[in-house]
Every structure is written in C-alpha cells, then in structure tokens.
Amino acid sequence: MIKWCFYLFILTALISCYSVDKRPSNIIKPKEMQSILWDVMRAQTLASEKALKDSALNVAVETKMLSKKVFQIHKTDSANFTESYNWYVKHPDRFKIIFDSLASQKQKEKDTSLKRKGQVLNHPLEK
C-alpha cells in the first residue's frame, strides 16, 4: 500500500511539472521579446524627446511611427507583439525574467556611458 502511494505521489509530481504553461509557438521568444521591448522603450523616449524639441509633433503619433519601425526591424507586427505582451503579463514569472534582463541591460548601458564620460574627463591632455 505504501509502495502504491509512493508511485502515485511520483506520478502526480511528474504530471504537475509537465503541465507548466508552455509558451505557445505564436508567442515571441523571451530573448526576442526582451530585445523588442528594449527598442520600443527607446522609441518612446526618442518620441518624447523629439516632441519636446518640436511642439508641432504629436508624441502618440511619433511613438506609433517609431514603434512600427521597431516591429519591422524585428520582423513582427504590433498585433503579434501585443498578443505576446499580454501572454507574458499573464505569466509574471516569465515576464519578470525579461524585465530583470532589461534592468540589467539598462544598468550596463548607464555604466558604459559613465565610463566613457570618465575617460574623456580624465584624459591626460586635459589637465
């Protein structure tokens, strides 16, 4: 009897591990999603900066135009991106990995930028 309970427990554990939500094939892969999100966020920032310099520009229109270019570069479209984004929102454990990677990427970019500025400021000829 104990032996059967043990087998039942093992079988249940295997089934529960197997039934973890798999990413559907139509959903953008995590690495690509990270790259697209990064570029979309940069496009949004660029659109805001352009609109600050030119009051005739509409931020929403500029953002949409730049985002469309991002989707073209990544060979996807806004519908697939939105569907994938919504899927990741419903799977926060996977979305957290993407956003943690984005945060790390942002920090690396910031460190590199500061390092470049430091190199220029500490150039021996500037003393």
Summary of the structure (lengths in Angstrom):
residues: 127
radius of gyration: 22.8
end to end distance: 83.8
largest distance: 83.8
contacts: 282
relative contact order: 0.10
helix: 80%
strand: 0%
